[in-house]
Amino acid sequence: MSRAETKAADPVLLALTQNRLDHISQQMGHVMVRTARSPIFSQAHDFTCFIAGPDGRVTAQADGIPIHSGGGGFAVRAVLRDFDGDIQDGDVFLLNDPWAAGGNHLPDWVIARPVFVEGRLVSLVCNRAHQSDIGGGAAGTYNPEATEVWQEGVRLPVLKLVEAGRVRRDLWKLLLLNTRTPDLLEGDLGAMLGSTRIGAEQVAKLVSELGVDAALGYFDGILAHAAGRMGAALSDLPDGTYEGEERSDNDCFELRDIWVRVTVTIANGRATVDFTGTDPQIRGFKNSTVANTHSAVYTAFAAFFDPAIPRNEGTFSVIDIAAPEGSLVNAREGAPTTMDTVFVAHEIIHAVWKALNQAAPDRAVAGWAKNIFGVTSGREPGTHGTEGRPYVFYHGLAAAGAGAVEGRDGFNQIGHLCTLGGLTISNAETYERLYPVHFKGQELRCDGGGAGRWRGGTGAHYEVEIKTPALYSFRGEGLRYQTGFGIKGGFWGQAGEMHVQEEGEEPELAPKFGLKHMGAARLTASSPGGGGWGDPKSRPVEEVWRDWRDGLVSTGCARDQYGVILKGDPDDPGATLAVALDVAGTEALRSGN
């Protein structure tokens, strides 16, 4: 059977092949979680496994976070381009550079392992993972004072890390010399290699069972099916041009509005996403690369439409993207970009959502809040007054709230928008075992979420003591301005706040971005809330009462924003029971009724 004939073959076998590839991707993820050394992988899951065909198009991306895998094809095609004619069975490639190697930002290293069956290249299985430290001007991969890419870490073109089954020890040593945490990097690279080895074995088994030509035909058919599904979804929208924009209030060094502007044109089952009018690239490290911008756009579309639509490169082949060079969404080589997977990706996704909200109001999505958590790096306490090993601690427990959609409140606390929840919030107890920190508080925020028929996610109140002198890398985009927009009459979520207090000193307001050396200190944060959906006055009284009882909505907010009068003290069990009886209809009344 030829590849062309296979594309139109048995749809059941086509679906089974897609599911098999997705399952292999998930198996790779399980291997990574169980064998990686860094908590950023074993706890937070900041990596993504995906599978591409021999032409570099991604066919499966079932495990991980979408900002990693949406642009994965750029990296795979860089491997095929740079090593054309020099890819052998047993080779494994490594890359990270946004311009030379199709990367999105430097901390995300890609391991790409070719798969051969009957002497033919049939696939490349990949793991893209955010490393704990890659050198640069600040520990922990994020240097908020960077003004050029060389201040952010080591740049890797496409490299052959393993050649014919043998690790290149010279290159391995070079990598370990360029990190502050070589013990973590060595273990994590081993986990990445192991996960792709398992994936390669399983893909080879699948291809052997189907036959090489038939398997490659099914790979093409999977992409064609996905393109048809997304094309049909776009055809259901009215043809037209829709506009959206989103701002940041800073360039990492000073307060000034920075805009991402987009027009989305829907016509004949295709979408054109044009960023003409977006502001020029900035001094700070929130500039997006081409691969990252494509990935952010794909994330916006994937989240907006039916979740049953497959997620692979075929899905997004019906979307054309125009990103002017030198702009915030297509920075020239040398620009600082480390924050781009979070911000400016957040702004890109919001701008695209705002445009799509006009095209399909019934699917409209409220805004997710921009996160505020940064990185603390120092040395563990050693014995007899000496310093111990370096550590890098991510304040992920200060994650923000998500926006609401019709039928569901926003998630009260969740990882960055670009991850769509794929970035896991770790347990405080685990982090206290791993790092010299002590958590004083971790609870959902009251009145943080935007009011609406469906309430925005609340965000959280977070308080932690850092027991050692450390360097604080602040990246608090969501601080001090509202970022989770409401829709259809819903309110915006509240802005975030953060204070730091060095031992023996008064608390001070944390900067949005920057580096600060401190002794033992306490960090206190209220993460921002997501936007609400619909008129708050239409929210059922019993749901307002539930939020009040749970400490998510105050008595004043219930009255002023939801129009619900609640009596008593929600912390008093007796009063709560009385209010519960009131909700049945005696005294809990909407204002004006």
C-alpha positions as CSV (number, residue, x, y, z in Angstrom):
1,M,0.0,0.0,0.0
2,S,1.4,3.4,-1.0
3,R,1.5,6.4,1.4
4,A,-1.1,8.2,-0.7
5,E,-3.5,5.2,-0.5
6,T,-2.9,4.8,3.3
7,K,-4.0,8.4,3.9
8,A,-7.5,7.5,2.9
9,A,-7.4,4.0,4.5
10,D,-9.3,2.6,7.5
11,P,-10.3,5.5,9.8
12,V,-10.4,3.1,12.8
13,L,-6.8,2.1,12.2
14,L,-5.9,5.8,11.7
15,A,-7.4,6.6,15.1
16,L,-5.7,3.7,16.7
17,T,-2.4,4.9,15.3
18,Q,-2.9,8.4,16.6
19,N,-3.8,7.0,20.1
20,R,-0.8,4.7,20.0
21,L,1.5,7.7,19.3
22,D,-0.2,9.7,22.0
23,H,0.3,6.9,24.5
24,I,4.0,6.6,23.6
25,S,4.4,10.4,24.3
26,Q,2.7,9.8,27.7
27,Q,5.0,6.9,28.4
28,M,8.0,9.1,27.7
29,G,6.6,11.6,30.2
30,H,6.3,9.0,32.9
31,V,9.9,7.9,32.4
32,M,11.0,11.6,32.7
33,V,9.0,12.2,35.9
34,R,10.3,9.1,37.6
35,T,14.0,9.5,36.6
36,A,14.7,13.2,36.4
37,R,16.8,14.7,39.2
38,S,15.5,18.3,39.3
39,P,12.2,19.1,41.0
40,I,11.3,21.3,38.1
41,F,10.8,18.0,36.2
42,S,9.9,15.4,38.9
43,Q,7.5,17.8,40.7
44,A,6.5,20.7,38.4
45,H,6.6,18.7,35.0
46,D,8.2,21.6,33.1
47,F,9.0,19.5,30.0
48,T,7.2,18.1,27.0
49,C,7.5,14.9,25.0
50,F,6.5,14.9,21.3
51,I,6.9,12.8,18.2
52,A,7.6,14.0,14.7
53,G,7.6,12.3,11.3
54,P,10.6,12.0,9.1
55,D,9.8,15.3,7.4
56,G,9.9,17.1,10.8
57,R,6.1,17.6,11.3
58,V,4.9,16.9,14.8
59,T,2.3,14.1,14.8
60,A,1.8,13.6,18.6
61,Q,2.2,15.9,21.6
62,A,0.1,14.3,24.3
63,D,2.3,14.8,27.3
64,G,3.5,18.2,28.6
65,I,2.8,21.8,28.1
66,P,1.7,23.4,24.8
67,I,4.1,26.3,24.6
68,H,6.9,23.7,24.3
69,S,5.4,21.4,21.7
70,G,3.5,23.8,19.5
71,G,6.7,25.1,17.9
72,G,8.5,21.7,18.2
73,G,8.5,21.3,14.5
74,F,10.9,24.2,14.2
75,A,13.5,22.3,16.3
76,V,13.1,19.0,14.5
77,R,13.4,20.6,11.1
78,A,16.6,22.3,12.2
79,V,18.0,18.9,13.0
80,L,17.0,17.6,9.5
81,R,18.5,20.8,7.9
82,D,21.8,20.9,9.7
83,F,22.6,17.2,9.6
84,D,21.1,16.3,6.2
85,G,22.8,13.2,5.1
86,D,24.6,12.7,8.4
87,I,21.8,11.2,10.6
88,Q,22.6,7.6,11.6
89,D,20.9,5.0,13.8
90,G,22.1,5.5,17.3
91,D,22.6,9.3,17.0
92,V,20.9,11.7,19.4
93,F,20.8,15.5,19.0
94,L,20.7,18.4,21.4
95,L,19.8,22.0,20.8
96,N,18.3,25.2,22.3
97,D,19.1,28.3,20.3
98,P,16.1,30.3,19.0
99,W,17.7,31.5,15.8
100,A,20.2,28.8,14.9
101,A,18.2,25.8,16.0
102,G,14.5,26.5,16.1
103,G,14.3,26.9,19.9
104,N,11.9,29.1,21.8
105,H,14.2,30.3,24.6
106,L,17.6,29.1,25.9
107,P,16.5,27.2,29.0
108,D,14.4,24.8,27.0
109,W,16.8,22.1,25.8
110,V,15.6,19.7,23.1
111,I,16.8,16.1,22.9
112,A,15.8,14.7,19.5
113,R,16.4,11.0,18.8
114,P,16.0,9.6,15.3
115,V,14.1,6.3,14.8
116,F,15.2,3.9,12.0
117,V,13.2,0.9,10.8
118,E,14.6,-1.3,8.0
119,G,17.4,1.3,7.5
120,R,14.9,4.1,6.9
121,L,14.4,7.2,9.0
122,V,10.8,7.0,10.1
123,S,10.5,9.4,13.1
124,L,12.2,11.7,15.6
125,V,11.1,11.4,19.2
126,C,11.8,14.5,21.3
127,N,11.8,15.8,24.8
128,R,12.0,19.6,25.4
129,A,12.8,20.4,29.0
130,H,13.4,23.6,30.9
131,Q,16.8,23.2,32.6
132,S,17.4,24.3,36.2
133,D,20.4,26.4,35.3
134,I,22.2,27.1,32.0
135,G,24.8,29.7,33.2
136,G,24.2,33.3,32.2
137,G,24.0,36.4,34.5
138,A,21.7,34.9,37.1
139,A,21.1,31.5,38.6
140,G,18.0,29.6,37.6
141,T,17.9,30.5,33.9
142,Y,16.0,33.8,34.4
143,N,18.1,37.0,34.3
144,P,15.7,39.9,34.4
145,E,18.6,42.4,33.9
146,A,19.6,40.8,30.6
147,T,19.7,43.1,27.6
148,E,21.1,40.6,25.1
149,V,20.9,36.8,24.7
150,W,24.5,36.2,25.7
151,Q,23.7,37.3,29.3
152,E,21.0,34.6,29.5
153,G,23.1,31.4,29.2
154,V,24.8,29.1,26.8
155,R,23.6,29.0,23.2
156,L,23.5,25.6,21.6
157,P,23.1,25.0,17.8
158,V,22.1,21.6,16.7
159,L,24.7,19.3,18.3
160,K,25.2,15.6,18.0
161,L,25.3,14.6,21.7
162,V,25.3,10.9,21.1
163,E,27.1,9.5,18.0
164,A,26.3,6.0,16.8
165,G,25.2,5.1,20.3
166,R,28.2,6.6,22.2
167,V,27.9,9.8,24.3
168,R,30.4,12.5,23.3
169,R,32.2,13.0,26.6
170,D,33.9,16.2,25.5
171,L,30.5,17.8,24.8
172,W,29.0,16.4,27.9
173,K,31.7,17.9,30.0
174,L,31.3,21.3,28.3
175,L,27.6,21.3,29.2
176,L,28.3,20.5,32.8
177,L,30.9,23.3,33.0
178,N,28.3,25.8,31.9
179,T,25.8,25.3,34.7
180,R,25.8,26.1,38.4
181,T,24.0,22.8,39.2
182,P,26.0,20.1,37.3
183,D,24.7,17.3,39.4
184,L,21.1,18.2,38.5
185,L,21.9,18.7,34.8
186,E,23.7,15.4,34.5
187,G,20.8,13.5,36.0
188,D,18.3,15.4,33.9
189,L,20.0,14.9,30.6
190,G,20.2,11.2,31.5
191,A,16.4,11.2,32.1
192,M,15.8,13.0,28.8
193,L,17.9,10.5,26.9
194,G,16.2,7.6,28.7
195,S,12.7,8.9,27.9
196,T,13.5,9.3,24.2
197,R,15.1,5.9,24.1
198,I,11.8,4.4,25.4
199,G,9.8,6.4,22.9
200,A,12.1,5.4,20.0
201,E,11.7,1.7,20.9
202,Q,7.9,2.0,21.0
203,V,7.7,4.0,17.7
204,A,9.9,1.5,16.0
205,K,7.7,-1.3,17.2
206,L,4.6,0.4,15.9
207,V,6.1,1.1,12.5
208,S,7.3,-2.5,12.2
209,E,3.9,-3.8,13.0
210,L,2.2,-1.6,10.3
211,G,5.0,-1.8,7.8
212,V,7.2,1.3,7.0
213,D,5.2,2.6,4.0
214,A,1.9,2.0,5.6
215,A,3.0,3.7,8.9
216,L,4.3,6.7,7.1
217,G,1.0,6.9,5.3
218,Y,-0.9,6.8,8.5
219,F,1.4,9.6,9.9
220,D,0.4,11.7,6.9
221,G,-3.2,10.8,7.4
222,I,-3.2,11.8,11.0
223,L,-2.0,15.3,10.0
224,A,-4.5,15.5,7.2
225,H,-7.4,14.5,9.5
226,A,-6.4,17.1,12.1
227,A,-6.2,19.8,9.4
228,G,-9.7,18.9,8.3
229,R,-11.0,19.1,11.9
230,M,-9.6,22.5,12.6
231,G,-10.6,23.7,9.1
232,A,-14.2,22.6,9.8
233,A,-14.2,24.5,13.1
234,L,-13.0,27.6,11.4
235,S,-15.6,27.2,8.7
236,D,-18.3,27.3,11.4
237,L,-17.2,30.9,12.2
238,P,-18.4,33.8,10.2
239,D,-15.8,35.0,7.7
240,G,-14.3,38.3,8.7
241,T,-11.5,40.2,10.3
242,Y,-11.4,40.5,14.1
243,E,-9.0,42.5,16.2
244,G,-7.4,41.9,19.6
245,E,-4.7,43.6,21.7
246,E,-3.0,43.1,25.0
247,R,-0.5,45.1,26.9
248,S,2.3,44.9,29.4
249,D,2.9,47.9,31.6
250,N,6.7,47.6,31.6
251,D,9.8,46.7,29.5
252,C,11.5,45.1,32.5
253,F,13.4,48.3,33.4
254,E,10.7,51.1,33.4
255,L,7.0,51.5,33.4
256,R,5.6,52.0,29.9
257,D,2.9,50.3,28.0
258,I,4.0,47.6,25.5
259,W,1.4,46.3,23.1
260,V,0.8,43.1,21.2
261,R,-1.8,43.8,18.5
262,V,-3.3,41.2,16.2
263,T,-5.9,40.8,13.4
264,V,-7.4,37.4,12.9
265,T,-8.9,36.9,9.5
266,I,-11.2,33.9,9.0
267,A,-12.0,32.9,5.4
268,N,-12.7,29.6,3.7
269,G,-11.8,27.4,6.6
270,R,-8.4,29.1,7.3
271,A,-7.2,31.7,9.7
272,T,-4.6,34.4,9.1
273,V,-3.0,35.8,12.3
274,D,-1.3,39.1,11.6
275,F,0.8,40.9,14.2
276,T,1.4,44.1,12.2
277,G,1.1,47.0,14.5
278,T,2.7,45.2,17.5
279,D,5.3,47.3,19.3
280,P,9.0,46.9,18.4
281,Q,11.2,44.5,20.5
282,I,12.3,45.8,23.9
283,R,15.4,46.0,26.0
284,G,14.1,43.4,28.5
285,F,13.9,39.7,28.2
286,K,10.2,39.5,27.1
287,N,10.9,39.4,23.4
288,S,9.4,36.4,21.5
289,T,11.1,34.3,18.9
290,V,9.4,33.0,15.8
291,A,9.0,29.5,17.1
292,N,7.6,30.7,20.4
293,T,5.1,33.1,18.7
294,H,3.8,30.3,16.5
295,S,3.5,28.1,19.6
296,A,1.6,30.8,21.5
297,V,-0.8,31.3,18.6
298,Y,-1.4,27.5,18.4
299,T,-2.0,27.4,22.2
300,A,-4.6,30.1,21.9
301,F,-6.5,28.2,19.1
302,A,-6.1,24.8,20.7
303,A,-7.7,26.1,23.9
304,F,-10.5,28.0,22.2
305,F,-11.9,25.2,20.1
306,D,-13.4,21.8,20.7
307,P,-10.9,19.8,22.9
308,A,-11.7,16.7,20.7
309,I,-9.8,18.2,17.8
310,P,-6.4,16.5,17.6
311,R,-3.4,18.5,18.7
312,N,-0.6,18.1,16.1
313,E,1.1,20.1,13.4
314,G,-1.7,19.2,11.0
315,T,-4.1,21.0,13.2
316,F,-2.3,24.3,12.8
317,S,-1.4,23.9,9.1
318,V,-4.6,25.9,8.4
319,I,-3.3,28.9,10.4
320,D,-1.0,31.4,8.7
321,I,1.0,33.7,10.9
322,A,2.6,37.1,10.0
323,A,5.1,38.4,12.6
324,P,7.1,41.4,11.5
325,E,10.8,41.1,12.1
326,G,12.1,43.3,14.8
327,S,8.8,43.4,16.6
328,L,8.0,42.1,20.1
329,V,6.8,38.8,18.5
330,N,9.8,38.3,16.2
331,A,12.9,39.7,17.8
332,R,16.1,39.9,15.9
333,E,19.0,37.6,16.7
334,G,20.8,38.6,19.9
335,A,17.7,40.0,21.7
336,P,17.0,38.7,25.3
337,T,14.2,36.2,25.2
338,T,14.2,34.0,28.3
339,M,10.8,35.2,29.6
340,D,9.1,34.8,26.2
341,T,7.5,31.5,26.9
342,V,5.5,33.0,29.7
343,F,5.5,36.7,28.8
344,V,5.0,37.7,25.9
345,A,3.3,34.4,25.2
346,H,0.6,35.4,27.6
347,E,-0.1,38.6,25.8
348,I,-0.2,36.8,22.4
349,I,-2.7,34.3,23.7
350,H,-4.9,37.0,25.2
351,A,-4.8,39.1,22.1
352,V,-5.8,36.1,19.9
353,W,-8.5,35.1,22.4
354,K,-10.0,38.7,22.3
355,A,-10.2,38.5,18.5
356,L,-11.7,35.0,18.5
357,N,-14.2,36.1,21.3
358,Q,-15.7,38.4,18.7
359,A,-15.9,35.7,16.0
360,A,-17.5,33.1,18.4
361,P,-19.1,34.9,21.4
362,D,-20.6,31.6,22.6
363,R,-17.1,30.2,23.2
364,A,-15.7,33.4,24.7
365,V,-13.0,33.0,27.3
366,A,-12.2,35.4,30.2
367,G,-8.5,36.4,30.8
368,W,-6.1,34.5,33.0
369,A,-4.1,36.5,35.5
370,K,-0.4,37.0,34.8
371,N,1.8,35.2,37.3
372,I,4.2,36.9,39.7
373,F,6.4,34.1,41.1
374,G,10.2,34.3,40.6
375,V,13.3,32.3,41.5
376,T,15.5,32.3,44.6
377,S,19.0,30.8,44.4
378,G,21.6,30.3,47.0
379,R,23.6,27.6,48.8
380,E,22.3,25.0,51.1
381,P,23.6,25.2,54.7
382,G,26.8,23.1,55.0
383,T,28.4,21.4,57.9
384,H,30.5,23.3,60.5
385,G,29.6,26.7,59.1
386,T,30.6,25.9,55.5
387,E,28.4,26.5,52.4
388,G,26.6,23.5,50.9
389,R,25.5,22.8,47.3
390,P,23.9,25.5,45.1
391,Y,20.1,25.4,45.0
392,V,17.5,27.0,42.7
393,F,14.0,27.4,44.1
394,Y,11.0,28.3,42.0
395,H,8.2,30.0,43.9
396,G,5.5,28.1,42.0
397,L,3.1,27.9,44.9
398,A,2.3,31.6,44.3
399,A,0.6,30.8,41.0
400,A,-2.3,33.0,39.9
401,G,-6.0,32.4,39.0
402,A,-7.4,31.5,35.6
403,G,-10.3,33.1,33.7
404,A,-13.8,31.8,33.8
405,V,-15.7,30.3,30.8
406,E,-19.4,29.7,30.4
407,G,-20.3,26.8,32.6
408,R,-17.3,26.9,34.9
409,D,-15.5,29.2,37.3
410,G,-11.9,29.9,36.6
411,F,-9.3,27.6,38.3
412,N,-8.4,29.2,41.6
413,Q,-4.7,28.6,41.2
414,I,-2.9,27.2,38.2
415,G,0.4,27.4,36.3
416,H,1.1,29.9,33.6
417,L,-1.4,30.5,30.8
418,C,1.1,29.1,28.2
419,T,1.0,25.8,30.0
420,L,-2.8,25.5,30.1
421,G,-2.4,23.8,33.5
422,G,0.3,21.4,32.4
423,L,2.7,23.0,34.8
424,T,2.1,21.4,38.2
425,I,2.0,23.3,41.5
426,S,4.1,21.2,43.8
427,N,3.4,20.3,47.5
428,A,4.8,22.7,50.1
429,E,5.9,19.7,52.2
430,T,8.0,18.3,49.3
431,Y,9.8,21.7,48.8
432,E,10.5,22.0,52.5
433,R,12.3,18.7,52.4
434,L,14.3,19.7,49.3
435,Y,15.2,23.3,50.0
436,P,16.1,25.5,53.0
437,V,12.6,27.1,53.1
438,H,9.7,27.1,55.5
439,F,6.2,27.9,54.4
440,K,4.2,30.1,56.8
441,G,1.0,30.3,54.7
442,Q,-0.6,29.0,51.5
443,E,-4.3,29.6,51.0
444,L,-6.7,30.8,48.4
445,R,-7.2,34.5,48.2
446,C,-10.5,36.3,49.3
447,D,-12.0,38.6,46.6
448,G,-9.1,38.0,44.2
449,G,-11.2,36.5,41.4
450,G,-13.3,38.7,39.1
451,A,-17.0,38.6,39.9
452,G,-19.3,37.1,37.3
453,R,-22.0,34.6,36.7
454,W,-19.0,32.4,36.6
455,R,-16.3,33.7,38.9
456,G,-12.6,34.1,38.0
457,G,-10.0,32.1,39.8
458,T,-9.0,33.7,43.1
459,G,-5.2,33.4,43.2
460,A,-3.5,32.7,46.5
461,H,-2.0,34.2,49.5
462,Y,1.6,32.8,49.9
463,E,4.2,33.3,52.6
464,V,7.6,31.6,52.8
465,E,10.8,32.0,54.8
466,I,14.1,31.6,53.0
467,K,16.6,30.4,55.6
468,T,19.9,31.3,53.7
469,P,21.3,34.4,52.0
470,A,20.2,34.2,48.4
471,L,19.8,36.0,45.1
472,Y,16.2,36.8,44.2
473,S,15.3,36.9,40.5
474,F,12.0,38.8,40.4
475,R,9.6,38.4,37.4
476,G,6.4,39.8,38.8
477,E,4.5,40.7,35.6
478,G,1.1,40.4,37.4
479,L,2.0,42.8,40.2
480,R,0.1,46.0,40.7
481,Y,-2.1,46.1,37.6
482,Q,-5.1,44.0,36.7
483,T,-4.3,41.3,34.1
484,G,-7.3,38.8,34.1
485,F,-9.9,40.6,32.0
486,G,-13.6,40.0,32.5
487,I,-16.1,39.4,29.6
488,K,-19.8,39.6,29.0
489,G,-20.2,41.9,32.1
490,G,-17.8,40.0,34.3
491,F,-15.3,41.9,36.4
492,W,-11.5,41.9,36.1
493,G,-9.5,39.9,38.6
494,Q,-7.5,41.7,41.3
495,A,-3.9,42.6,40.8
496,G,-1.1,40.9,42.6
497,E,1.1,42.2,45.4
498,M,4.4,41.0,46.8
499,H,6.6,42.1,49.7
500,V,10.0,41.0,50.8
501,Q,11.4,41.4,54.3
502,E,15.0,40.7,55.1
503,E,15.7,39.5,58.6
504,G,15.8,42.4,61.0
505,E,14.4,44.9,58.4
506,E,11.1,46.4,57.5
507,P,9.0,44.8,54.7
508,E,9.5,46.4,51.3
509,L,7.6,46.3,48.0
510,A,9.1,43.7,45.6
511,P,10.1,44.9,42.2
512,K,8.3,43.6,39.1
513,F,11.6,42.6,37.5
514,G,15.2,42.7,38.7
515,L,17.8,41.0,40.9
516,K,18.3,41.5,44.6
517,H,20.8,39.9,47.0
518,M,19.3,39.4,50.5
519,G,20.1,37.6,53.7
520,A,17.6,35.2,55.3
521,A,14.2,36.7,54.4
522,R,10.5,36.3,54.2
523,L,8.5,36.7,51.0
524,T,4.8,37.4,51.1
525,A,2.6,37.4,48.0
526,S,-1.0,37.7,47.0
527,S,-1.2,36.3,43.5
528,P,-3.6,38.0,41.0
529,G,-7.0,36.7,40.1
530,G,-8.7,35.7,36.8
531,G,-11.5,37.4,35.0
532,G,-15.2,36.7,35.5
533,W,-17.7,35.6,32.9
534,G,-21.2,37.2,32.7
535,D,-23.2,39.5,34.9
536,P,-22.4,38.9,38.6
537,K,-26.0,39.6,39.5
538,S,-27.0,36.5,37.7
539,R,-24.9,34.2,39.8
540,P,-27.2,32.0,42.0
541,V,-27.4,33.1,45.6
542,E,-26.3,29.6,46.9
543,E,-23.1,29.8,44.8
544,V,-22.3,33.2,46.3
545,W,-23.0,31.8,49.8
546,R,-20.7,28.8,49.1
547,D,-17.9,31.1,48.1
548,W,-18.5,33.3,51.2
549,R,-18.5,30.2,53.4
550,D,-15.3,29.0,51.8
551,G,-13.6,32.4,52.4
552,L,-13.3,33.2,48.6
553,V,-15.8,36.1,48.7
554,S,-16.3,38.6,51.5
555,T,-19.5,39.9,52.9
556,G,-18.9,43.3,51.2
557,C,-18.1,41.8,47.8
558,A,-21.2,39.6,48.0
559,R,-23.3,42.7,48.6
560,D,-21.6,45.2,46.3
561,Q,-20.7,43.1,43.3
562,Y,-23.1,40.2,43.4
563,G,-26.0,42.0,45.0
564,V,-26.4,39.4,47.7
565,I,-26.9,40.3,51.4
566,L,-25.4,37.6,53.7
567,K,-25.6,37.8,57.5
568,G,-23.4,36.4,60.2
569,D,-19.8,35.3,60.3
570,P,-18.7,32.6,57.8
571,D,-16.1,31.5,60.3
572,D,-18.7,30.8,63.0
573,P,-20.2,27.3,62.5
574,G,-23.4,28.3,64.1
575,A,-23.8,31.5,62.0
576,T,-22.9,29.5,58.9
577,L,-25.8,27.1,59.6
578,A,-28.1,30.1,60.1
579,V,-27.0,31.5,56.8
580,A,-27.5,28.2,55.1
581,L,-31.1,28.3,56.3
582,D,-31.3,31.9,55.0
583,V,-30.3,30.7,51.6
584,A,-33.4,28.5,51.6
585,G,-35.3,31.8,51.2
586,T,-35.8,33.6,54.5
587,E,-33.2,36.4,54.7
588,A,-30.5,36.1,52.0
589,L,-32.0,38.4,49.4
590,R,-30.6,40.1,46.4
591,S,-30.5,43.8,46.7
592,G,-33.5,45.5,45.3
593,N,-35.8,42.4,45.5
